[in-house]
Amino acid sequence: MGTNVSVILLAAGRSQRMGAKKQLLPIQGRPAVARCLESLRDAQAAEIVLVVNPEADDIVEAAKDFPVRVAVNEVPGSDMAASVMTGLACINREAAGVLVCPCDHPLVRPKTIEAMISAHVRMPDAIIIPVHRGRKGHPTLFPRALLEELGTGATMRDVIGRHHAKISLLNVDDEGVILDMDTPEDYRRILDRDSP
């Protein structure tokens, strides 16, 4: 797509509520992390950094066929902001926008990612949040400069709250942006939606 948007795919969670590594749960025969990476690749994301925890050799293995750079969040039990900071340290210095993608939203479509990147090109200072039928979802595209504030101890919620006026909601026809999988019930719902 020729844009200066980098992607941070967050896959460092411990999946405690799921009871199994949700990054590796199969969706149509492929691990969830691979489904996420397929969408990012098909959307022609300029760069993908996969953030994992130190015990994630199996997740890295599942991502080996994709053009990703792996970054390890060494802080056990840390929050999302720490993983985003880990990824931010590895992305291209020229990246003006950063798409933060949680690995537990595996059904987001490539065209949604493309639409978000296009919106960033039009509004480079905006925080772009996808909305499906009135519900805000993920991923979120940030101007890189705003994410740098995480280095001051701010959380992701803090960054969004401080810059509320910069939020641009992007309506998408993609239920995947609001379908996460934190629990076995969530996973079953995703399998139901993704059945052939």
PATORLO-295090 format. One record per residue (C-alpha): x, y, z; residue in three letters. Coordinates in steps of 0.25 Angstrom, whole numbers, padded with zeros to 4 digits, always signed. Layout:
<sites>
XYZala/...
</sites>
This chain:
<sites>
+0000+0000+0000met/+0012+0009+0001gly/+0009+0016+0014thr/+0017+0019+0026asn/+0008+0011+0036val/+0014+0000+0044ser/+0007-0011+0051val/+0009-0016+0065ile/+0002-0029+0067leu/+0000-0032+0082leu/+0002-0047+0085ala/+0009-0046+0099ala/-0004-0049+0107gly/-0004-0061+0117arg/-0018-0065+0113ser/-0022-0068+0127gln/-0037-0067+0125arg/-0037-0076+0113met/-0029-0087+0120gly/-0021-0089+0107ala/-0012-0081+0098lys/-0022-0073+0090lys/-0012-0069+0080gln/-0011-0083+0076leu/-0025-0087+0076leu/-0029-0093+0063pro/-0039-0085+0054ile/-0042-0093+0041gln/-0029-0101+0044gly/-0020-0089+0046arg/-0015-0083+0059pro/-0022-0070+0062ala/-0008-0062+0061val/-0007-0067+0047ala/-0021-0063+0044arg/-0017-0049+0049cys/-0004-0049+0041leu/-0012-0053+0028glu/-0021-0041+0029ser/-0009-0032+0031leu/-0001-0037+0020arg/-0013-0037+0011asp/-0016-0023+0014ala/-0001-0020+0010gln/+0003-0014+0024ala/+0017-0008+0022ala/+0023-0015+0034glu/+0018-0024+0045ile/+0024-0026+0059val/+0019-0038+0067leu/+0020-0036+0082val/+0021-0048+0090val/+0025-0052+0104asn/+0038-0060+0107pro/+0031-0074+0107glu/+0025-0072+0093ala/+0034-0081+0084asp/+0021-0088+0079asp/+0015-0075+0075ile/+0027-0070+0068val/+0027-0084+0061glu/+0013-0081+0056ala/+0017-0068+0050ala/+0030-0073+0043lys/+0024-0072+0029asp/+0020-0057+0030phe/+0028-0045+0029pro/+0029-0041+0043val/+0039-0036+0053arg/+0038-0042+0067val/+0039-0034+0080ala/+0039-0040+0094val/+0032-0033+0105asn/+0041-0038+0117glu/+0032-0032+0128val/+0023-0043+0133pro/+0009-0039+0136gly/+0010-0026+0129ser/-0001-0018+0123asp/-0004-0015+0108met/+0004-0002+0109ala/+0017-0010+0112ala/+0015-0019+0100ser/+0012-0007+0091val/+0025+0000+0096met/+0032-0013+0093thr/+0027-0013+0079gly/+0029+0002+0077leu/+0044+0001+0080ala/+0045-0008+0068cys/+0037-0002+0057ile/+0043+0007+0046asn/+0047+0021+0051arg/+0040+0026+0038glu/+0026+0021+0043ala/+0017+0032+0045ala/+0005+0023+0049gly/+0004+0011+0057val/-0007+0000+0056leu/-0009-0007+0069val/-0015-0020+0067cys/-0019-0030+0079pro/-0017-0044+0075cys/-0030-0048+0081asp/-0038-0041+0069his/-0035-0051+0058pro/-0046-0049+0049leu/-0043-0034+0045val/-0043-0034+0030arg/-0032-0028+0021pro/-0042-0018+0015lys/-0044-0012+0029thr/-0029-0011+0031ile/-0028-0004+0018glu/-0039+0006+0021ala/-0032+0009+0034met/-0019+0012+0027ile/-0026+0020+0016ser/-0033+0028+0027ala/-0019+0031+0034his/-0014+0036+0020val/-0025+0046+0020arg/-0025+0049+0035met/-0010+0047+0040pro/-0013+0053+0053asp/-0025+0045+0057ala/-0027+0033+0066ile/-0035+0024+0057ile/-0045+0014+0064ile/-0053+0004+0056pro/-0068+0004+0059val/-0078-0007+0056his/-0093-0005+0058arg/-0090+0006+0068gly/-0079-0002+0076arg/-0065+0002+0076lys/-0055-0009+0073gly/-0041-0012+0070his/-0030-0010+0064pro/-0027+0004+0067thr/-0018+0013+0058leu/-0010+0024+0066phe/-0001+0035+0061pro/+0013+0030+0066arg/+0015+0042+0074ala/+0004+0040+0083leu/+0008+0025+0086leu/+0022+0031+0090glu/+0014+0036+0103glu/+0014+0022+0108leu/+0028+0024+0112gly/+0023+0034+0123thr/+0016+0023+0130gly/+0002+0026+0123ala/-0007+0014+0119thr/-0014+0012+0106met/-0027+0017+0112arg/-0019+0030+0117asp/-0014+0033+0103val/-0027+0032+0097ile/-0034+0040+0108gly/-0024+0051+0107arg/-0026+0052+0092his/-0041+0050+0092his/-0043+0061+0082ala/-0034+0054+0072lys/-0042+0042+0071ile/-0048+0038+0058ser/-0059+0027+0058leu/-0058+0019+0045leu/-0071+0011+0042asn/-0068-0003+0036val/-0077-0014+0032asp/-0068-0024+0039asp/-0073-0031+0052glu/-0058-0036+0054gly/-0054-0023+0060val/-0064-0026+0072ile/-0062-0041+0073leu/-0050-0044+0083asp/-0047-0057+0090met/-0044-0056+0104asp/-0052-0068+0109thr/-0056-0081+0104pro/-0070-0076+0101glu/-0064-0064+0093asp/-0056-0075+0085tyr/-0068-0083+0082arg/-0075-0070+0077arg/-0064-0067+0067ile/-0064-0082+0062leu/-0079-0080+0059asp/-0077-0067+0052arg/-0065-0073+0044asp/-0071-0086+0040ser/-0070-0088+0025pro/
</sites>
